[in-house]
Amino acid sequence: KDPETILGPVLSKKSVGELNLGVSPVISVSPDTKTIDTFKILYEKRISGLPIVRDNLLIGNISAKDLRAVYKFGGNFFQLMNLPVLEFVNEIRRDESVQAVNPGIAVNLETPLALVIRRLAVKGIHRIYVCDRHKSPIRIITLSHVLAAILGFENHDN
């Protein structure tokens, strides 16, 4: 079934902004941040993914799942961990068997909840970025935020 049918006509049309969906401020990394430092941020902040941002523009995404891809590269572990994060993402993307890496998928404050759910489901991702009109990430929406909105809980992450 599609999200509109499940959520009903009112909730499915409510926007990200109306629902105050997601968390801000956005913690991000620049493309030249070392991969090992990026994973350290994930661990220290107890988050599972980060946007990669250049000049305030969303250019990619890295998640804790991407660490699994390192295993496929065998002896190159330390070499990969010392790469700038964008190079790391591009390197592991070259392997067609690696499906954990996704580009940063974005919506805006006017995007309806049903479309957010559809994009998460179709792309098989766990987070989606809310960007302003300049394509700069201003919030991160996770599956937990979507679930809270569906259940009628207020967002207390901001």
Secondary structure, 3 states (H helix, E strand, C coil): CCHHHHHCHHHHHCEHHHHCCCECCCCCECCCCEHHHHHHHHHHHCCCEEEEEECCEEEEEEEHHHHHHHHCCHHHHHHHHCCEHHHHHHHHHCCCCCCCCCCCCEECCCCEHHHHHHHHHHHCCCEEEEECCCCCEEEEEEHHHHHHHHHCCCCCCC
